[in-house]
Amino acid sequence: MGEGKSTTTIGLIQGLGKRGKNVVGAIRQPSGGPTMNIKGSAAGGGLSQCIPLTPFSLGLTGDINAIMNAHNLAMVALTSRMQHEFNYNDAQLAKRNLKRLNIDPRRVEMKWILDFCAQALRHIVMGLGGKMDGFMMESGFAIAVSSEIMAILSVAKDLKDMRKRMSQIVVAYDKTGRPVTTADLEVDGAMTAWMVDAINPNLMQTIEGQPVFVHAGPFANIAIGQSSIIADRIGLKLGDYHVTESGFGADIGFEKFWNLKCRFSGKTPNAAVVVATIRALKCHGGAPVPVPGHPLPEEYKGENVGWVEAGAASNLAHIINVVKKAGINPVVCINAFYTDTNAEISAVRRIAEAAGARVALSRHWEKGGEGALELADAVVDACEETNHFKFLYELSVPLRDRIDLIAREVYGADGVDYTPDALAKAKAMEADPEIAKLGICMVKTHLSLTDNPSIKGAPKNWRLNLRDILTYKGAGFVVPIAGAIKLMPGTCSNPAYRRIDVDVDTGKVKGLF
């Protein structure tokens, strides 16, 4: 159900602080899409929050705006070049100090971005009008945090590294199949200029005073979903313990942390905290599936140990096993809600411990750091135990074999099926030595281990369906897209923005939380 990642991150930081540890945290900046839609902000909750909440939720220091400007500048450069090449012959282009790139309008990799959930912009036709109004073609919008530039912000080690990655972004392909990059469009330097300030992490704090860096964005279902390597490097220099947040479940957020972020950073964790709630385990164990934007079904408010046991024995046990495959010590945090019963909590403890994880009940939402002492102790204990870290795959393994490994070993699939277009792209990528050894950043629903959001638990006898593969060469990975998931989410019928307003006497925002 996606509840408790940021709250537990902050609670653990506060719990370690209560134990006298010098601790620093790193969380991700919320997108305007969920903030104004269903999910709301991502600063934690109750007595485990990152403050100040309002600026955190409304753009903070402008990192996402900088990403939008840098990304959309690349699209401006691309579409204007296509217009000029269509309107001018080679001699006329030469007078304007331009060379013909022969961009194939059917093979434009990038879309425009916007940081709202605007489903009406997923597929558009642009350039309508005369020849001075642009090149007419199909295009669309994705949400800002799915941009390759957000991924670059997450994985770049410094400004020099970011500048190099900016020049390698593939915006389209020419009519011979050669990639057209931001460097070819001579826009990479200007794009980096928009990001000079954004490369610096934002410093905030928990309500109990521990420092927390906010850097890079959410959505491990459609993006890399990791707090930044730069924030982690700073946190590791300043603290004895550094708690860094990864998005969504271990099948996507942790898998990308494990096989992408750890590879890029050269850093490996001493422990991994898996957040579990009784409500989420009931959802995976047979309870009615909640509908986004609607009240939680009444069945979740009463005790049902059978549902909890079924969800823990399937989904949670599977997730624990995924963490163990990385050679990292797992700690299951039972993120407590007032509706949880002792029998339900005991069932989770029993099943998670049998699966090989430490387990801690944490009441950080209710009690702050004092409520997270058991969790803090479990994490300290796990950190003192030896790890045997290993990647799921080496980059020398063929591209489709690595995708298959993720599907089988992380999701529990029997294999992978490709659409004809996705298969053609995969084969072309494998034939390109520069792309063949890039990492894998899957796009997949966060609501299921499968590519079907309605399937819960840990199902067997199914295959992962891939419909497309994108190239994020600057970020250092390819992006297979599974199932029907979109890079631009949709806005629900009862979005959060209906309840957000401003007190005109004080200027304070209300209804945001």
N, C-alpha and C positions, 0 to 999 in steps of 0.2 A: 504493500500500500504506500510505499515511499514516505513513511513518516519517521522522523527522528534522527536523520543523519547529521544535520547541522546542530540540532539541540544536543545530541549525544556528544558531538565533537566539543562543543562549548562546555557541557557538563563534565567531560573527562578532563579538560584543561583545568576547570575549577576544582575538581576532586584532587588532581595532582598538586594543585596549589595549596589545598588544605593540608596535604601531607608534607608540605614544606619543600616541594620540588620546584626547581627553577624551570618553568614550562612556558613554551611559546606555541601558538597555534597558527594554522593557515586554512582559511575557508574560501569558498568561491563567491563571486559577486552574483547576486540574483539578476535574472533577466526581467525586463519590463513586461515580457509576454505573460509568464505565470503570475507576476505581481498584480497585474491588472486583469487576470483571468480566474483560474481555479485555485492554483496551489498557494498563492500568496507569496510573501517574502521568504527569505531563507536565513534569518539571523538567529535561529534557535527559538526557544519559547519558554514561558513560565519564568523560573529563576535561573535559567541557563540561556542567556541571550548575549549577543554581541551588540554593543551600543556605540554611537547613537543610531536608533533604528530607522528614523525617517530618511536621512540622507543616504544611509546604506541601501535603502529600498528604492530610492528615486535617483539613481545615476551616480551616486557617490562623487568621485572626482572626475568622472567623464571617460573612464576607460572604454566602455562599450560604445559611446559616441565616437571616440577616436577610431575604434575598430570599424564602425559603420562608414565613417568618412574615408578611411584608407581602402576598405573593400570596394565601396561604390566608386571611388576614384579609378580603380582598376577597370570597372565596368564602363565608366565614362571614356577612358582611354581606348578600350576595346571597341565600343560601339562607334565612337567618332572615327577611329581608324577604318572601320568597315565602311562607313559612309564616304570617307574621302577616297578610299580605294575603288568604290563603286562609281563615284562621280568623276574621277580624274584618271587620265592615262599615265603611263610610266614617266613620261617627260614632265608632265604637270606635277606629279608626286615628287620628282627629283628637285624641281624648283622650290618645293616646300620642305626640302631636306628630309623626305620620307622615302622609305623603300617599301615595295609591295610585299605584304606578308601572306596574301592569298588565304585569308582566314575562311574556314568552312563554316557557314552559318548553321549547319546541321550538327556541328560538333563543338559548340560553345559549352565549356565545362562549368563556368561560374554563372550564378544568378545575382540579382540585386539582394540586399539584405535590409531588414527592418526589425526593430526589437519589440514587436508586438505580434500577437497571434492573429495573423491576417490571412485567413484561408482564401479570401477572394483574390489574393495576389499570387497564389501558387502558380497559376498558368496565365500568362498575358500575351498579347500581341502589342509590340511597340514599334515606333517609327512611322506611324500613320501620318499621312499628309504628303507634302512635296519632298523633293530631293534635299532640301535644306532642313528637313525635320528628322533626319536620322535614317538609319538603315532598317527597313521593316523586316521583322522576324519574330518568331516566338521566343518568349523569355519567361521570367518569373521571379518570385522573391522567396528567400529562405529567412528563417529567424536569425538575428545577428549573431547569437552565440554559437551557431553552427558553422560560422565562417572559418575558413582555413586560417585567417589572421588571428582569431581567438585561439586556435590550436597552437599557432606559432608563439603567441604570448605565453601559453602554458608551458611549452617545452624549451623555449629559448634560454640560453645560459647567460647571455649578456647582450648589449646593443650590437656588437660586432656580429654575433651569431644571428640575431634577429635580422640585421641588414642583409646578410647572405641568404637567409631563408626567404625573405621578401622577394628577392630577385628570381627565385626558383619556382614561384607559383605558376602553375599551368592554367591559363585562362581559357584556352581553346586549342584546337588543332587546325593546321592548314589543310589544303586540299590533297596533299600527299601523305597526310597522317603525321606530320612532324608537329611536336608540341609548340605552341606559341606562349611564351612566358611574359610575366610583367617586365622583365628585363628587355625583351624584344619590343615591348610597347614603350620602353623608356619611362616607365611610371613608378618603378620600384623605389627609387630614391625619395620621391614625393610621398609615397605611401608610408615609408619609414618615418618621414618627418612628422606625420600625424601621430606616430606612436612613441615619440621620444619621451614624453611624460608618462604615457600609459605603461611603459616598461617598469616603472617604479611601483612596488606594492603599496597599497593603502594600509595605514596603521590604525587599528581600532582597539577595543578592549572588551573583555567580558564584564558583566556587571559586578564581578568581584575583583576586577583590576588587572587580570593577566593580559599581556599583549597578544593581539590577534592580527595577522596580516590577511587582507582581503585582496585576492588577485586571481584573475582568470575567471572563467564562467562555468555555468552548470550544464546539465543535459548530457549525461554519459550515454543516453540512448541515441542521440543524433549528433553528438560531438565527443571530444575526448573526455570532457567532464572532470578535469583535475585542477586542483589548486596549483599554482605555478612552481616550477623548479626554482626560480629566483627567490620566491618567498620561502621555500624550504631551505635553500642554502643559507639565507639570512637567519632563519629560525634556528638552524642547527649550530650556527656560530654564537647565538645569543643565549640559548637555553640548554639545559641538560636533557630535557625531553621536548620533542617537537611533535605535535599532533597535527597531521595534515588530512584534509577531507577529500574523499573521492565520491563521485556521484552514483546514485542509484545502487542497484544490487551488485553482488559479487560477480554475477555472470557478465555484467558489462563494465561497471565502474571499477571494480577491483581488477578485472582481467586487463583493462587498459592501463591501470596503474602498474600492474605486474609486468606486462610485456612491452609496454611503450614507455611510460614515464620512468620506470626504473632503468630501462635500457638507455634512454636519452641522458638521464642525470648521473648514472653511475652510482646512485644511492639505493640501498635496500633497507626495508623496515625491520625492526626487531619484533614487531607484533602487528597483527591486523585485527581491528575490532569490527565484528559483524553485528549490526543493529537489528534486533528482533522485537516485534511487539506481539502481544497475545492476539490483538485484532488482526494483524497481518497473517499470523499463522492460522487463525480460523478461516480467513479468506482462502488460503491455500489448502485448507483441510475439508472444505465442503460447505462453508457458510455461503449465504447469498452474496454474489459479487456486488460491491458498492458501485453506484453510478456516479461518475464525476459531476459535481455541482448539486447533488441531491443529499439529503440527510442520510447518515449511516443507518442501515437496516437495524431494527430493534433487536434482532437475533444476536448482535454483537455486544449487547449490554448485559446479557445473562451468561452464567457459567455453562460452558460446553467443553469438557475435557477431551471428548472424542475428537472434535474438530481440531483442537490444539495439538493433540497427539498426531493426528493425520498430517497436519501441516508441518509439524516439526520433523516427523519421521521422513517426510518426502523432501520438501523444499529446503528447510533449514539444514538437514543432514547433508543434502547435496551441496549447498553453499559452503558448509564447513569443509567438505572434501575438496572443493575447488581451491580454497585457501591453503589447505595442506599440500596440494599438488605443487604449489609454489615453494614449498619448504619453509613456510612462515607459520609462526605460532598463532593460532586463532583464539580470540576471546569473544564470546557471545555476550553482548550486553542486552539484557531484557529491559527494554525501555518501558518503565512502568506507567500504566494508566490506572485511574481510580476504579475502573470496572474489572480489573484483573483479580482473580481469586487465588488463594494459596494453592489449591489443587492444580490450577492451570499453570502457575509458575513452577510448581514441582515437576510437572510433566515436561516442561521445556528443559529444566535443569537435567533431568534424568536422560533425556534423549540427546541433548547436546553434548553432555559429558561422555556418553557412550560413543558418540561420533568422534571424540578426541579433542574437544575444545574445553577451555576454561569457561566458566559461566559466572556472570555477576548480575544481580538484580540492582538496578540503578533508579533512584527517584530524584534525579537531577532537575527535572522539570518542576517538581514540587518543592524541593529543598535546596537546590543549587549544589554547590560543592560538597556540602555535608551529606547530601543524598547520593553522591557519586563516589564515596570512599571505597566501597566494595569493588567498584569498577576500577578505580585508580590502583588499588592493591593488586587486582588480577592482572592489570596491564604491566605494572612494575615487575611482577613475578614472571610474566611471559617474556618481558624484555631481557631478563637475566638468564633465560634459557637459550641454549645454542640453537641457531637457525641453520638450515641447509638450503638456502635460496637457490632456485634454478628457474630459468625461463621455460615456458611451455614449448617454445620453438626457437631454432636458430634462423637467422635471416638467410642462410644458405639453402634452407629447405624450399622447394618450389612453392610459388604463391598459392596455388589451389590446395596443395597439401597442408599448408599452414591454416588456411580457412577451414579445411576439413577437421584439423586438430582442434581448433576452437569450438567448432560445432559439436564434435563428439565429446571432448574432454571437459568442456566448460558448460555447454548447454544440455548435453545428454542426448544429442541427435544421433541417428543412424548414418547420416551423411548429408551431402549438400546437393541440391538441384538448382541449376542455373537456367534462366531464360536465355533464348538465343543471343540477345544483345549482350547480356552479362557475360556469357561464355565467350563471345567474340572479344570483348574487352579484356577478359582474364587472359586469354591466349596472347593478345597483343602486348599486354603488360609483361607477361613471362618472356616474351621475345625481346623486350627492351632491357638491357643490362642495368640501366640506371633506375628503373622502376621495379624490376623483378625482385629486388632485395629490400624494398621498403617494408615497414611494419604494417600491421593490419589494425584498422580502427573500425570495428563493426557498427553499423546502424541497425538497431533492433529494438523492439518494444521493451520497455522496462516492466511491463505488467505480467510477463510470463517468461519462463526459460525458453519457450519456443518463439516463433515469429508471429504467433496468434495470441493477441492480448487476452482472449477469453479463456485460455487453457491454463489452469493453475497447477500447483503441486510440482512434481518432477516427473513428467510424463515419459513413457517409453514408446518405442516403435514409431518414430516420426522423423521427418527429414526437413532440414532448413532450406527455405526457398529464397534464392537471391535473384533480384530483378535488375540490379544495376551495380556498377562499381565506378567510383570517382577517384581521381588522382589528386592527392594533396602532397605534391612533391616538396613544397617548401616546408611543410610541417614534418615530412619524413614518413608518410604512410599512405596506403590506399584505403579507400572507404567502401567496403561492400555494403549494399543496402538490402536488408532482408524484409520480406513480407510487404505489407501495405503502408508502413510507417512513412511519414512525411517529414521533410526538413523544415517545413513551416507548419506548426501546430495550428489548430483552430480555436476560436473563442466560443465558449459555451453560452447557453441561453441565460445564465444567471451569473455574469462575471463580477469580479471584485470591484471593478471601477464604478459599479452602480452605488456602492456604499462609501466611496472615497470623496472627500470634500475638503474645503479650507474654511477655518474659522476666520471670518473677515475682520474681526476685532483684534485677534492676536496673531494672525498669519500662520497659525499652526495647522498642519495637515491632520485630518481626523479620518477614522474608518479604514486606515491602511493595514491595521493588524487585527 
